[in-house]
Amino acid sequence: MSAIELRVDSIAAGGDGVGRSDGMVVFVPRAAPGDLLRVTAVQRDRLMRGRIVEVLEPSQVRVPPPCEHYTADRCGGCQVQHIGYEAQLSAKSRIISDALKRIGRQDVEPPEVEGSPQQWRYRRKLTLAVRRTGDRIVAGLRRYDDPDAVFALRDCPITNERVMEDWHSVLGQAGLLPRAPELRAAVRMLPEGFSFIVEGGHSWRESARFFAAVPRMVQLWWQPAGKGRHLVHERPGAPAAGASFVQVNPDVAARLQQWVLDLAAREELRTAVDAYAGTGDLAVVLAQRGARVTAIEIDRDASRICAERLPEGSRAIAASVERSIGEALPADLVIVNPPRGGLDSRVADTLRTHASMPRRLIYISCNPATLARDIRRLERFSVRSLRGFDMFPQTAHVETVCELAA
């Protein structure tokens, strides 16, 4: 391990600051662009990983992080709380363009990244790790420099106050959770009350007592180790698909959806495919505007709700996109919104080689690196437009909408 001084140039995709020492790239967590730092660094292959010893000259964009856990507990949930918000947006714009240039081999300018109206208390869902040692239970997040270590979370300032209150009500009954050394659990805010999803454990005899002890919990879902998720308990009037995926920042999600709908409307649209459709928010609007829509979603609960919402002439397929995309074509437009791992190679191959290849694709991405990789795979398409949306302020994550044309 060596001590070096370096100037931080930029922020990498994972949120680390990036500088150079003797021509070698050094990644430094909790660094800000413009910082002059003294760090200790360890070389790994052709890169170095550093740790801040002293901020010799703070950047003009460095700010005091307000979360007690960010510094004291080295929380890994956020990565850029120490950077002013406009600089966060600038960094995310560069993260997107760098990925498309380096991985996707696309000559693109850094796109505009639309900011979030709420930079704090925006999260409507919070997932925590739960550790049990004897009768001691700790529920919290992981340290950025020691992912196996979980610290007890008192508050998360990017999470809605109601979600935090509901989590504390759950923790008051934590002794009734499945008796397993490790669990993963999430509170998801609903219009009335909340749903709670528990992953792990093999048996749960106390589930009814647990559910009864937390009155604001309207749904309790459990995914035992090695098995599928199922609804354990529910109160009358609970919403459907209470454990299905939703955006945690609804204000930005609405702006992103409107941007996608505006892109879709730029050309005549008779047929469309909405892949990874969820409960059909995009598919329903496109169908209402006159398009014949095929919505593909592997979550059967979400697909059922989507099918119920779609007008006559459109349809929902409850299956994986890689198995169903071929039968959904031809279409004027295909919208894809895959998980962080990006498109399955079979999806990219079908879109690229199908006899009725779509004229346009709109790719909604939560990971610029896999977006860039998939753009290279979709070699018959070119980038027409690019825009970022800051769904997760204070973190290094960014949503990207990329319009592609054949």
N, C-alpha and C positions, 0 to 999 in steps of 0.2 A: 504494500500500500504506500502511495506516495502523496505528498502534499503539493498542490499546484495552485496557481492563480489563473483565472480565466474570465473572459467577458462572455456573457450569455447573449446569443444572437437571436434565438427563436424558441418556440415551444413545439415539442414533438407531439405525435398523435396521442401518446399516452399521458401527456401533461407535463413531462419532464422538460426542464430547460436544456438547451443544446448550445455548447460552446466547443472551442477547439484548443488543444494544447499540443504544441509541436506537430501540428498537422493531423492529430488524432481527434476524432469526435468524442466528446464527453457528455454524457447524459446526467443531469443533476435534478433530482426531485425538489420541489418547492422553490425553484429559481424563477426569476422574472426576466423577460427580455430587457437587456441593458444593464443588468446587475454585473458588478465586478465582485468576484467571489474568491475566497480561499477555500479550497475543497480538498478532502482526501479522496483518492480515486483508486480503483482497482481495474486492471485491464482484463477484458474478456474478448478474446479473438481480436478483431480490428477496432473494437470500441472500448471506451472506458465508462465505468459507472462511478459517479461521484456522490459525496455527501457534504453538505455545507458545514464548514467550520466557522466561517465568519463572512458577513456581508461587508466587504470593504467599501463599496460605493453602491448604495441602493439605486435601483432603477426608478425613473420618474413614474412608472406605472405600478410600482409595488405599493400595496396597501396593507393595513393591519387586518388579518383574518378575524372575523367576529366570533367564530365558533370555538368554544373552549376545547373541543375534542380535536380540532384540526392540528393544533400545535402540541397540546399536552399529551394526547393519546396517539398522535401520528395517524389520524383517521385516513383510511384509504377511500372513503366514499366520495370525497371531493378532491380535486387535484390543483385547482387554480384559484382558490379563495384569496390568495395573497396578491392577485393581479386585478387591477381596476377593470370595470366591466367593458368599457370600449376596447381595451387592450385584449380582453378575452375574445371578443367578437373578431378582432383583427387576427388573432392567433388561429382561430378556428377557420377563418377564410383561407389562411395560408396552409393549414393542415389539409384542407380539401384539395387545393390546387397542387400542392406538393405530391400528394398521393396520385392524382391523375397524371401528372407529368412523369413521376418516377416509376410508377407501377403500370399505369394505363397507357403511357406514351402518347398523351394528349397534350397539345399545345394550348393550354387554357390560362386565362387570367384569373387571379383570385376572385371568387364570386362574392357578391353581397351576402352577408349573413344577417337575417332578420332577428333582432333581439327579442327577448321575452319581456312582456309587460311586467311580470313579477320575476325579480331576480332572487327572491327569498320566499320561503313558505309556499312554493308552487307545487310540490310533490303531493299527489293524491294517493300514493301507494308507497309503503316502506317495507322492505324485506330485511330481516335480521337473522344472524346466526345465533342459535341457542345451544349453549353448552351446559351439561349437567355433570357435576362431580359430587357423588353422594347426594346430600340434600341441598347443595349449593348450586344455584342456577344463574348463569350469566347470559344476558341477551344483548347483542350489540353488533358492531361492525368490525372489520378487520383492519389491522395496521398496514399502511402502504409498504413498509419495509419488512414486515413479518406477517405474511398472509395467514399463517396458521394461528396467530394470536388474535383473540377476540376480547375487546374491552367492553365494559358495561356502558351502554348509551343512556345518557340522561336527557339529551335534547338533540334534535337535528334541525338547524335553522333553515334548511332548504325544504323541509317537510311541513305540510299544513298542520296547524296547531291541533285540529280535530284528530288527525291521524296519530299525532303524538299522545294525545289524551287517551285515545282508544288503545294504543299499545300499552300504556301504563295500566289501564284497566285489565288487559290480558295478563300482564306480568304479575298483577296481584293474585292471579289464580294459576301461576306457572307450575305449581306443584302438581296440578291435575293434567298437565301435558303428557304425551307418551313418554314412558320411562326409557329413554335412549340417551347415550352419551352426547349425540349431536343431532340437532334438528335444524331445519330451515323454515322460517315462518314469515308470513306477510299479512299486514293489514291493508285492505283496499277500501277507500272511502266510497260509500254509496250515497245516493240522495238522502236516504234515511238510514242511519246506522252504518255498519260496515260488515264486509265479509272477511273471514280469517282463513288462511290456507296454511296447513301444516304439512311439511314433507319430512318423512323419516319415521323410524320406529316400526315395530311389527305387530303390536297389540295396543289397544287403547280402551280400557274398560271404564275410564273416568270421563269419556267424551261427553256424556249427557250432563253430568255434574258441572263440567267445565262450561258447556254452552249455557246452562241455566244460570251460572254465576256471573255471566257478563251480559246484562240485558240489552246493550246497544248492538251486540253481535247478532246480525240477522241471518247469516249463513256461516256454516262451518264445513270446510272442505278438508279432506285428508288424503295424502298420497303416501301409503305405507312403503317402506323400503322395497324396491324392486317391483312395485305394482303401479297401477294407474290411479289417477286422482278420482275421487268420488265425493258426492255431497253426503255429509254425515247427519247434519241437523239443519233445519230451516224454520224460520218463523213465518206466520201468514203474511202475505203481501210482499215477500222478498222478491227482488228483481231477478229476471232470468239471466243465466250465464254470469253469475256473480264472481266467477273465478277466471273468466276469459280475459285475454290481454286487452288492456286499454292504455292510452297514452297518459302518462303521469302529469303532464302539463297541458291541460285542456285548452288554454288560451292560444298557445303556440300550435297545438294540434289543429285547431280550427283555422288558423292562418295558413298552415301548410296545406290543409285540405282544399281551401279556397284557391290557393295557387295552382294545385294540381287540376282542379276543375276548370280554371281559366286556361291552362295549357291545353286541356282536352278540347275546349270549345274553339280553339284557333282554326281548326279544320272541321269539315263535315264529318260527323260521327254517326254511323249507322250501327256498327257492331263494336263491342268492346269486351275485353277480358280483364277482370279485376282479380289478380292472383294474390294469395295471402290476404283475403278480403276481410277477415274478422267478421263482425256482425253486419257488415255491408254498408258502412256510412258513405263511401265513395260510390259503390255500385248502385245504391238506391237513387242517388241524385242523378247519375248518368242515365239510368233507366227512366226516371221521371222526365228527363230532357228529351226522350225519344229514342235513345240507343237500345239495342237489344244486347243485354249484358249477361255474360257468364261469370259468376263469382265462385272462386275456388278457395276453400278453407278446410284445413285438416281437422280443426277442433269442431267436433260434431254439434256441440251445444251452440257455438257461435254460428255455424253454417245453418242450423235449423232456424235460428232467429233471422239470419239474412234471408233465407228462403221465404219466411213469412212476411218480410218487409218488401220484397221485390214485386213489382207489378207483373201482370200476365205478359208473357212473351220473353221474359228473362228467367234465368234459372241459377240455382246454387248447387255446386258439386262439393260434397263432403269427402274430400280425399286430398292426398298430397299433390302439390303443384307438379312435381316431376312426373307423376303418373298420369296427370290429367291435362296438362297444357296442350298436348297434341290434339286431343279430341275437342278442345275448346276453340281451336283455330278453324277457319280463317277469321280474322278480326281486323278492323281498321286501326285499333289502338289496343295495346296491352300495357296494363299497369302492374308493376311488380313491387312488392314491399316486403322483402325477405328478412329473416332474422340476421343477427350480426355476422353469421358465417357466410352470408351472401347467397347467390343462386347455386343450387345444385348444378353440377356440370351438365346433367341431362336437360335441364331447363334451358340453359344457354345454347346447347347444341340444337335443341328443337327450334328455338326462336331464330337461330341463325340459318338453319338448313331446311326448314319446313317449306313444302312446295307453295304454300300460301303464307309466306312470311309477312308479318304485319308491317305497315308503312312506318308506324311510330311506336316507340316505347317510352313510358315514363317510369323511371326507376327511383323509388323512394328508399333511401339508404340510411342506416344508422351507423355505418362503418365505412369511412372513405377508402380504406385499404381494399376491402372486398368489392366495393363499387368499382374501383379502378381496375382490379383484376378481371371483373366480369365485363367491363367495357372492352378490354383486350379480347376476351373470348367472343364478344359480339362484334366481330371484326367487320361485318357488313353494315354496321350502323355507325353514324358519326354523331358527336355531341352537338346539339343545337342550342341548348341553354342549360344553365347551372345556377342553383341558388341554395344557400344554407339557411337553416332555421335552428335557433338556439333553444332546443327543447330542454336542455339540462344546464342552466347557468351554474357557475362555480365548479363544474366538472369539465373534463377535456372532451366529452362526447358532443357530437354535432350531427344533426339530421341534414341530409342533402337530397334535393330533388334534381335529377338529371333527365333532361328530355333528349331522346335519341331518335334520329331519323334514318331510314334506309336509303 
